[in-house]
Amino acid sequence: DVCSSDLFLEIKDEEGFPCENLESLSQWILSSYQTWKNNIAFEVKAVNFSAYGASFVLIDQNGKPVFPLYNYLKPIAQKIQDSFYREYGDKQKFAVETASPVLGSLNSGLQLYRLKIEKDEEFQKATYALHLPQYLSYLITKEASSDMTSIGCHTALWDFQKNKYHAWVSKEDVVEKLAPIETCDKVFSIEEGNILIGKGIHDSSAALIPYLKSMREPFLLISTGTWCISINPFNNAPLTKDELEKDCLFYISFQGKPVKAARLFAGNEHDIQIKRLADYFQVDIEKFKSIGFNPRLIEKLNLVENNVEKDFNPHEFIFSKRNLDQFDNAELAYHQLMIDIVDMQIASTKLVLNHSAVKNIFVDGGFSNNELFIRLLASKMHMFHVYSAKISQASALGAAIAIHDSWNPNPLHTELIKINHVHPI
């Protein structure tokens, strides 16, 4: 069993900020590859990788990491950010050009800028800066490549208006550290066993692939978890300042096309508020997992619109301001919480529904199993067909599909996703 949980415990970088244990992760990848390659029960034909793309691994000429795998939540000093935007344009203008809301280290290009400013001597030792999915591929192939799905995801590296790296990338000599861009279906052939190795793909873009391959009509996907991300592959209208301020951005699909998306921290808010409810009503937090849809309570609360769309702020959740004294019990309060979250979700989703012919909405992830969320969403968006979607390991499946044609002459399986139509209240 190579999948031991202690391999992935976080460590701390040189400043004491939590980060991935890159050494353990690298050893696990190599060990897993050898284990499956030598397993006589399987004939490994091809391998690909999906991972978050919001952090860089900088490697030297021998392929050794020069820096830790810095956490994308690590703060960037305000003076460095001020210096950057002073040189390359005000934040709003720059955000529009790069389709990247101002997100600090989550704009992974700014991680490279920070290292160049703060640790230039070590930075110059780096031959390549690889996003994490491409580094995982490099471990096996020793081939350095860049990938548009990672470059195009709120990195502040790509100028979406000019369809090339933003001017700052060349002016700061960062472009010299970026490997050649390869297409998402690129595979490397390595000698041992004639196995083909993909170059890796950003996890959010990978998770969209099964839907793009399976669905014939335009759709919008609400991928739910800690973040609830509304992804519309059929809306590539330029981002406005207002959309950027409301946490919209572009992804780049595996086909190289801009995909408009809107982010909402709804799963995190849900977790925060059920803890609050559990403490207030003195109930076990597990109780909320078993609360189903109760039409009597919905009627009591009245499905009046919260009217959040006009002044929608994705960072100010409605329920957090409610006085819990107004609710008789935890179940009633939980129904109000879900009404509020769904209203916020709809406001977020509508930001990317414009300019498209979408009629079908798919919801996958944690909230697809929440009867209250899914029924309320279907009722309030009754002009659309809303489906709960079940798909196992969507990012891994998408990464596999991306290189399918390189090794498998057979057509893809047609039933990649299980969907259930959700009936409005």
C-alpha positions, 0 to 999 in steps of 0.5 A, spaced: 500 500 500 503 506 497 497 510 499 499 512 506 496 518 509 502 520 513 506 522 506 502 528 505 502 531 512 504 539 511 511 542 513 513 549 513 517 553 509 523 557 511 518 563 514 514 558 518 508 558 513 505 551 511 506 548 505 506 541 501 511 536 503 514 536 496 519 531 497 514 526 500 509 527 494 515 526 489 517 520 492 510 517 492 509 519 485 515 515 483 513 509 487 506 509 485 508 509 478 513 503 479 508 499 483 503 500 478 507 499 472 510 492 475 503 490 477 502 483 473 494 484 473 495 491 469 498 493 463 499 500 463 499 504 457 499 511 459 499 515 465 497 523 466 496 527 472 491 532 474 493 537 480 491 544 482 495 549 478 496 555 483 503 554 485 510 553 481 515 548 482 522 551 480 527 546 478 535 547 477 538 544 471 538 537 474 531 537 475 532 539 483 527 543 486 530 550 488 524 552 493 519 549 497 512 548 494 509 555 496 502 555 499 498 559 494 495 562 501 501 565 503 501 572 503 505 577 498 508 583 502 504 589 500 510 593 498 511 588 493 504 588 490 504 595 490 510 595 486 508 591 481 501 594 480 505 601 480 509 598 474 504 594 470 498 598 471 492 599 476 489 593 479 482 593 475 485 594 468 490 589 469 485 584 472 481 585 466 487 584 461 489 577 465 482 575 467 485 574 474 481 577 480 486 580 485 488 574 489 495 575 491 499 568 491 493 565 488 495 569 482 501 564 481 505 569 476 506 573 482 509 568 486 515 568 481 515 576 481 515 575 489 521 570 488 525 574 483 524 580 488 526 577 495 530 571 493 533 573 486 540 569 487 536 563 488 531 565 483 536 565 477 539 558 479 532 555 477 532 553 469 524 552 469 518 554 473 513 548 472 506 548 475 505 542 479 501 538 474 507 539 469 512 538 475 509 531 476 509 529 469 517 531 469 518 527 475 517 521 470 519 524 463 524 529 465 521 533 459 519 540 461 513 543 459 507 548 460 500 548 459 495 553 458 489 550 463 494 552 468 497 558 465 490 561 464 487 560 471 488 566 474 495 566 474 496 574 472 501 571 466 496 571 460 494 577 456 487 574 454 486 580 450 492 579 446 492 571 447 499 571 449 504 572 455 502 579 458 508 584 457 510 584 464 512 576 464 518 578 458 520 585 462 521 581 468 525 576 464 520 571 467 518 568 461 525 565 460 523 560 466 517 558 463 517 551 459 515 551 452 507 551 451 504 544 449 497 542 447 493 538 453 493 531 449 501 532 448 504 525 451 511 523 452 514 516 450 519 513 455 523 507 453 521 503 459 515 499 457 513 503 451 508 507 456 506 514 454 506 520 459 501 526 459 504 532 461 499 534 466 492 538 466 489 543 471 484 540 476 478 544 474 479 544 467 480 536 467 474 536 471 470 539 466 472 534 460 467 529 462 462 534 461 464 537 454 465 530 452 458 527 454 453 533 453 451 535 446 447 541 448 450 547 452 450 547 459 453 550 465 456 546 471 456 548 478 462 544 481 460 544 489 465 543 495 469 548 499 468 553 493 462 552 489 464 554 482 459 556 476 463 554 470 460 556 463 464 553 457 459 557 452 460 564 455 467 567 452 464 574 452 470 579 455 470 579 463 467 586 465 470 590 471 464 588 475 464 581 474 472 581 476 470 584 482 464 579 484 470 573 483 469 571 476 475 569 472 476 565 465 479 558 465 482 555 459 479 549 457 483 543 454 481 545 447 484 552 449 478 556 449 476 561 454 471 558 459 467 563 464 467 562 471 464 565 478 467 563 484 463 563 491 466 560 498 459 557 499 461 550 502 466 554 507 460 558 509 456 552 510 461 549 514 462 555 518 454 556 519 452 549 521 458 549 527 454 556 529 447 552 529 450 546 533 453 551 538 447 555 539 441 550 539 446 545 543 445 539 537 450 534 534 453 537 528 452 531 525 444 532 525 445 537 519 447 531 515 440 528 516 436 534 515 432 533 509 427 537 505 421 539 509 416 543 504 412 545 511 418 549 513 419 552 507 412 555 507 413 557 514 419 561 512 416 563 505 421 563 499 421 571 498 427 573 494 433 575 498 434 580 493 442 579 493 443 580 485 443 587 484 448 589 490 451 582 490 457 581 494 460 574 494 464 575 500 458 577 504 453 571 506 446 573 508 445 568 513 452 570 517 448 577 519 441 573 521 439 573 529 438 566 531 433 568 536 428 568 530 428 560 529 424 555 534 429 550 532 435 547 528 431 544 523 428 551 521 434 555 522 438 550 517 432 551 512 433 558 512 441 557 511 440 553 505 435 558 502 440 564 503 446 560 500 442 558 494 440 565 493 447 567 493 449 561 489 444 563 484 446 570 484 453 568 482 451 563 477 447 568 473 454 572 472 456 567 467 449 565 464 449 571 460 451 571 453 449 564 452 444 559 450 445 554 456 438 551 458 441 545 462 445 546 469 449 540 472 451 540 479 456 535 482 460 535 488 458 535 495 451 540 494 449 535 489 447 530 495 444 536 499 436 535 498 435 542 500 440 545 496 438 542 489 431 542 490 431 550 492 436 551 486 431 547 481 425 551 484 428 558 483 431 556 477 425 553 474 427 556 467 432 551 466 433 544 467 437 542 473 440 535 474 444 532 480 450 529 477 455 523 479 461 522 477 467 519 480 474 522 480 472 527 475 479 530 475 483 524 474 478 521 469 478 528 465 486 527 465 485 520 462 480 523 457 485 528 455 490 523 452 485 518 450 486 518 443 494 517 443 493 510 446 486 507 445 483 507 438 476 505 441 471 510 442 470 513 449 465 510 454 458 514 453 456 513 460 461 517 463 456 521 468 450 519 472 445 525 472 438 525 475 433 531 473 431 535 479 424 537 480 422 544 482 418 544 489 
